[in-house]
Each structure stands twice: as C-alpha cells, then as structure tokens.
Amino acid sequence: MNFEDAIEKAVNEIKSNHDKIINDWCKAYMAQRYKEGKSIEPGSFTLCEQVPTFHIGKDCMVKRYWFEDGTPEFSNKNE
C-alpha cells in the first residue's frame, strides 16, 4: 500500500467512525470530570466545534473540538 492509499484509508475510517469517536471522547471527558469531583450536569461544560476554514490555495479539512466550562457566549457578528 502506498502513502496516498494509506492516508485515504485512514481518512475514510475516521469519517465512517466520526460519531463514535466523538461519543467515546465525550464519555472519557465526563468520566475524568466526575473523578475530579466536577459537575457533569447539563450546562456545566460545553463541547465546542470549530468549523473548518478554507484559505486560498490551501484546503483545511480539520475540525477542532474542545470543552469549555459552563455555557460559552458566542458573539454574533451579523447582529
């Protein structure tokens, strides 16, 4: 298998298992919070997702995920 085929296979596996990967990651995060004595009640933390941006000459297919305590406030530039 050449490099391009290996990359395509890895990307396809991630795409087909995306929901399970995120679900497992969230469960692990909640378990860690619980172990540390932090709340896992709704509103105590939020999973944030950054939508990919595309730059001239460079496609970015990566989404960024992270957790924030509480419910973050997002500004709406369209208001």
C-alpha positions as CSV (number, residue, x, y, z in Angstrom):
1,M,0.0,0.0,0.0
2,N,1.5,3.4,-1.0
3,F,1.4,6.5,1.2
4,E,-1.6,8.1,-0.6
5,D,-3.7,4.9,-0.2
6,A,-2.8,4.6,3.5
7,I,-3.9,8.3,4.0
8,E,-7.1,7.8,2.2
9,K,-7.9,4.6,4.2
10,A,-7.2,6.4,7.5
11,V,-9.4,9.3,6.5
12,N,-12.2,7.1,5.4
13,E,-12.0,5.1,8.7
14,I,-12.2,8.3,10.7
15,K,-15.1,9.7,8.6
16,S,-17.1,6.5,9.0
17,N,-16.4,6.3,12.8
18,H,-16.7,10.1,13.5
19,D,-19.8,9.9,15.7
20,K,-18.4,7.0,17.8
21,I,-15.0,8.7,18.2
22,I,-16.7,12.0,19.5
23,N,-19.1,10.0,21.7
24,D,-16.2,8.0,23.3
25,W,-14.2,11.1,23.8
26,C,-17.1,12.9,25.5
27,K,-17.7,9.9,27.8
28,A,-14.0,9.9,28.7
29,Y,-14.1,13.6,29.4
30,M,-17.2,13.3,31.6
31,A,-15.6,10.4,33.5
32,Q,-12.5,12.5,34.2
33,R,-14.6,15.4,35.4
34,Y,-16.6,13.1,37.7
35,K,-13.4,11.6,39.0
36,E,-12.1,15.1,39.8
37,G,-15.3,16.0,41.6
38,K,-16.5,18.4,39.0
39,S,-20.1,18.6,37.8
40,I,-21.3,16.7,34.8
41,E,-24.8,18.2,34.9
42,P,-26.1,19.8,31.7
43,G,-24.7,23.3,31.4
44,S,-21.6,22.6,33.5
45,F,-19.5,22.2,30.3
46,T,-19.9,22.5,26.6
47,L,-18.3,20.7,23.7
48,C,-17.3,23.3,21.2
49,E,-16.6,22.7,17.5
50,Q,-14.6,25.0,15.1
51,V,-15.9,24.8,11.6
52,P,-13.1,24.3,9.0
53,T,-11.9,27.4,7.1
54,F,-10.6,27.4,3.6
55,H,-7.7,29.5,2.6
56,I,-6.7,30.4,-0.9
57,G,-4.6,27.6,-2.2
58,K,-4.9,25.6,0.9
59,D,-7.9,23.4,1.9
60,C,-8.3,22.7,5.6
61,M,-10.4,19.6,6.3
62,V,-9.7,19.5,10.0
63,K,-12.4,20.3,12.6
64,R,-11.2,21.4,16.0
65,Y,-13.1,20.3,19.1
66,W,-12.6,21.3,22.7
67,F,-14.5,21.6,26.0
68,E,-15.2,24.8,28.0
69,D,-16.6,25.0,31.5
70,G,-20.2,26.3,31.6
71,T,-22.0,27.5,28.6
72,P,-19.8,29.8,26.5
73,E,-21.2,33.0,25.0
74,F,-20.6,33.4,21.3
75,S,-20.8,36.8,19.6
76,N,-22.9,37.0,16.5
77,K,-21.3,39.4,14.1
78,N,-24.5,39.5,12.0
79,E,-26.5,41.3,14.7
